[in-house]
Amino acid sequence: MIQQILIGLDGSNYSDIALQYGIALAKVCPATLHGIHVVDVVQVASPLLHDLAGATGAVPQFHLTTLMRENLSAVDNSS
């Protein structure tokens, strides 16, 4: 029997549907439902952000992916 369910959440419609299925399955089994928020840091550090930063006069963060990973790891370790 299923005891633990892990659902990846990223704000998309697909993750919302997966969450609804996970909730229904957790009620039937019964199981503990865990959610994990997933962030695609590659999209955050895309060339579009560099273009937008240049267009607005801001300094682009060339190491944004590294900074995002460090900050997300720090949040994960503090909980």
C-alpha positions in Angstrom: 0.0 0.0 0.0 1.2 3.5 -0.8 2.3 5.4 2.4 4.1 8.5 1.0 3.3 10.6 -2.0 5.6 13.3 -3.3 4.2 16.0 -5.7 6.5 18.4 -7.6 4.9 21.9 -7.7 6.0 24.6 -10.1 2.9 26.7 -10.5 1.9 25.1 -13.9 -1.4 23.6 -14.7 0.2 20.2 -14.9 1.4 20.4 -11.3 -2.0 21.6 -10.2 -3.6 18.5 -11.8 -0.9 16.3 -10.2 -1.7 17.8 -6.8 -5.4 17.1 -7.2 -4.6 13.5 -8.1 -2.2 13.3 -5.2 -4.8 14.6 -2.7 -7.4 12.1 -4.0 -4.9 9.2 -3.8 -3.8 10.2 -0.3 -7.4 10.1 0.9 -8.0 6.6 -0.6 -4.8 4.9 0.6 -4.4 6.8 3.3 -1.0 8.2 2.6 1.0 11.3 3.7 1.2 13.9 0.9 4.4 15.9 0.5 4.9 18.8 -1.9 8.2 20.1 -3.2 8.4 23.4 -5.0 10.5 23.1 -8.2 12.3 26.1 -9.7 14.0 25.9 -13.1 16.9 28.3 -12.5 18.0 28.0 -16.2 14.8 29.9 -17.2 15.5 32.5 -14.5 19.0 33.2 -15.9 17.9 33.3 -19.5 19.3 35.6 -22.1 16.0 37.5 -22.0 16.8 38.8 -18.5 20.1 40.0 -19.7 18.4 41.8 -22.6 15.8 43.3 -20.3 18.5 44.4 -17.8 20.4 46.1 -20.6 17.3 47.8 -22.0 16.4 49.2 -18.5 20.0 50.3 -17.7 20.3 47.7 -14.9 23.5 45.6 -14.5 22.8 42.0 -15.5 23.6 39.3 -13.1 25.9 36.9 -15.0 26.1 34.5 -12.1 22.4 34.5 -11.4 22.1 30.7 -11.7 24.8 30.2 -9.1 23.2 32.8 -6.8 19.8 31.3 -7.2 21.2 27.8 -6.3 23.0 29.2 -3.3 19.9 31.0 -2.0 17.6 28.0 -2.6 20.1 25.7 -0.8 20.3 28.2 2.1 16.5 28.2 2.4 16.4 24.4 2.2 19.1 24.0 4.9 17.4 26.5 7.3 14.2 24.5 7.5 
